[in-house]
Amino acid sequence: MNKVPATVKNKAYIIYALIFLLLSCIAGAFYIIEVKKTWQLVKSERTGKTELEQLKRKDIPLRVIPLSAILAAEENYVVIDVREKEEFSQGRIRNSLNYRLGEILHEKKVRQDLMRETEGKQRVFYCHDGERSQLAAQMIQHEFGGVNFVLKKGYQQIKQHEDNKSIWEGSLIHLLPQDHRDHRRLWTRKKNVTVNTLIDLSMHKHEMVAGLEGKSFRHAPILLMSDEQIDAFINSLGEEPVVALCNSKVSCFSTRILRYRLEERGLALAGFVRLREDVTHLDGI
């Protein structure tokens, strides 16, 4: 049997090593790109200038109140929880009222009912981190005047301080019903989108998205929409599978809310596309 010369073997090992090194470099490059994009997305979400923050009116000042002030005199305050009904059902501040933001923004009767139900009390608006509550408080203050408070840091203030948990009812861990634990599996890559129209949940409307050329977008920022508007929008959807588009923590949270609304009507969310873009620099807000 002829033996393979040692030099030939060494050359083969060198070639294999170079191929392995090349593949490792390519894989490493893709990994670094993905990590960089993810970090940019996280960095944009950590800033205080989210879409909701940019919607806040500068001409209507708000008063921020710590939870300790409410705990010291609960009988003087009424907390208005402006989160979605799904969030409220999981956990809430004791004796709080649920008037979701979209209803406050668009329904005059809802605002009148809120004022009537809270008459004689100091109104404190509350949400997850203080952004939705600011918009709601400004709307009420613009229409009815008076003094309105916003609970500092919202839910985060309760979660982070053990003493504050005494005012909370329900779960402090699960802020949305846990029957959709596989929600993240619905994430869809642009190249896999086959529908012609996507539901744009961002606070500003997309006319065109790189990688989704030829697609159209129906704008539905459901956190800012009334129940009537959401119902009309869902009823207008055709038979094509529903795929959503989001570009931030706020709008991607909306994909879960949209999913609940769809399932109430026997429909389903087929998936969502998350854009990696800096949401702190949006035009038209």
N, C-alpha and C positions, 0 to 999 in steps of 0.2 A: 504494500500500500504506500502510495506516495505521500510524504508528509508536506504540509503547507509550510512554506518558509516562515520563519519568525518575523521577518520584515513585512510580509504580506499581512500576517495577523495584526501586527502593530498598526499598519495603515488602516485596516478595517476598524480597529478599536478607536483610532483617532477620528475616522469618519463618523462612527456612531456617536462618539462624544461630541463632535461638532454639531451633528444634527440635533442631539438632545439639548445642547446649549442654545442653539438657535430657537428651537421650539420653546424652551424655557424663557428666553428673552421676549419672544412674541407674546406668550401668555402673561408674562410680567408686565409688559407694556399695556395690554388690555386691562389688566387688574388695576394698574395705577390710574388709567383713564377713568375707570368706573369709580374708584375711590375718590378721585378728584371731583367728579361730577356730583357724587353723593355728598361730599363735604360742602360743596358750594350750595347745594340745596338745603342742607342742615343750617349752614351759616345764614342763608337768607331767611330761614324761619325763626332764627333766634333774635333777629332784629325786632325792634318795637314797631317798625313801620310795615305792618302787614296790610293786606287789602282793606280790612275792616278799620284799622287805625287810620288809613288815608281817607276813609269816608267820614270820619268824625268832623263836625263843624267847629271851626276855630272861634266863631262869634258867639258860641253858647258855652260859657264856663260851667264846669261840673265840680261838685264837692265830693271828695273821696272820704269814705268813713271806714275805720277799722272795725273788725268784727267784735273787738272788746267793748266798743261803745254800745253795740246792740245787745250784747250779753249782759251789760250792766243795767239796761233799761228796756227789756224786750217789749214791755207793754206800750212803749212810745213809738215803736217802729213796725212797719209792715214790709216784708221782703217780697219783691216781685221778681220771680225767676223767669228770665226771658229765653231760656234754652228750649230745645225741641222737646216735644212731649215724651219721646223715647228716653231722653236723658233724665227728665223730671221723674218718670216712672221708676227709674232705677234707684235714685237717691236725691234728696232735697233738704234744704234748710227747714227745720221744724216750723210749721204753720205758714210756710211761704205760699204765694199764689203763682200760678203758671200762666203767663201771657207771652207767648213766643214772639220773638223780635219781628218776624215778617208780618204778623197780625197788627202789632203796634204801629209799624211803619205805614201800612196801607188801609187799615180799617178804622174809620172815625168812630163808629159805634163801639168798637173794642176799646179804644182810648177813653171814651166816655164811661163805659162800664168800669174800666180800671179806676178812673178817678172817683166814681161813685162808691166802689167797693173799698177804697182806701181812704175815704174821707175821714179827717180828724187824726190821721196818723202821718208820721214822717215816712215818706216813701224811699226805700232803698232798692235800687236795681242791681240784679245779680246775674252772673253767667259763669262760664268755666274759668276765664282768665281776665275778665273785665272789659273786653272789647265790644261784644254785643250789647252789654248792659249800658255802655256809654252812648251808643247810638239810640237805644230805647229811651234813656233818660233825657237826652237832648230833644227827641221828638216830643215828649210830654212837656218839657219845659218850654219849648218853642210855642206850643199851642195853648197851654194853660198857665204858664208862668210859675211862680212859686219857687221853692227850693227842693231839689231832688238830689239824692245821694247815690253814689255808686260804691258797691262793696269792693274794697281794695283787694286786688288779685283774685277775686272770685273764689272758685272752688279750691284753687291752689293754696289759699290762706288757711282753709279748713284742713286740707290734707296734710300740710306741713307742720301743724301745731296740734299737739295732743289735746290741749285744753279746749280747743275750738270744736272738737268732735262731738261734744255734748249737745250741740245744737243741730246735729245732722241726723236725718232719718234715712234708712236704707243703706245701700252698698256704697262704700268709699273706694272700692277697687274697680268695679265694673260700672262705667258710666253710660254704657249702652247695653241693651239686652244681649245676652251671650249665646243666642241661637245662630250667630253668624261668625263663628270662630274661624271659618275658612275664608273670610272676606278677602284677605290679601292674595289668595289664589286666583282671584278674578282679575288681577293685574294683567294687562294685555300689551304686548309690544306693538309698536306702530306698524311693523311689517305684517303683523297678523290680523290687522283690522280689515274686515271684509264689508262692513256696512257702509252705506253711502253718506249717512248723516250721524254725527256724534252729538251727544248732549253736553254742552259746554257749561260746567258748573262754576267756573271762575267768576270773580267779581267784575271782570271786564270781558267784553266779547272778543273772541278770536275770529278774524276774517280768514286767516290762512295759517297753517302750521307746517313747518318743515317736516318732511317724512310722511305727511298726510295730504299731499297735493291731490286735488280733485275731489276731496271730501268737503262737505258743508257742515256747519255747526249751528245748532239751535241753542241760544243762550238761555240758561235757566239757573240763576244764582239762588237756589231754593231757600237758603237761610234768610234771604232778604224778601222772599215772596210770601204773600198771604196764602192761607189754606185754599181759598177759592182760586187763586192764580195757579197754585200747584195742581189742583184737581183738573182745571181746564187744560193745563199743559199736558198732563198725563193722558187725559182723554183724547188729546189731539195726536198722540203718537200712533204711528201706523203699525204694520205687522212686522216690520224689520226688527231684528234683535236690538235691544237698547245697550249702547256702549257709551260711557261717559268720558269726559275729558276734564282733568283737573290740573292745577299747577302750583299747589301750595298745601300746607297743613289744613288751612281753613276749607278750601274747596274740595280737597280730597276727603276730608271728614264728611262733606256733603254727599259723597258717593254712598255712604252707609245710610244716610237719611233718605236719599232717593230710593235705595233698595227697599227700605221698609215701606215707603209710600207705594212703590210698584207692587209689592207683595200683598198689600191690602186690597189690591184690585186684581189679584190673580196673575200678575205679570212678574217678570224677572229681570234683573240686571245681568246682562251677559258678560260684562267686563268693564274695566276702565283703563284709560291711558293717562299716565302721569307724566307731565312735562317737566323737564329739568330746566327751569328758567328762574331768573332772579325776580321774585314777585315784589321787590321793594321799589322797582322802577317801572311803573305801569303808566301808560298814556290813557288819558280820558277819565281819570278818577278824580 
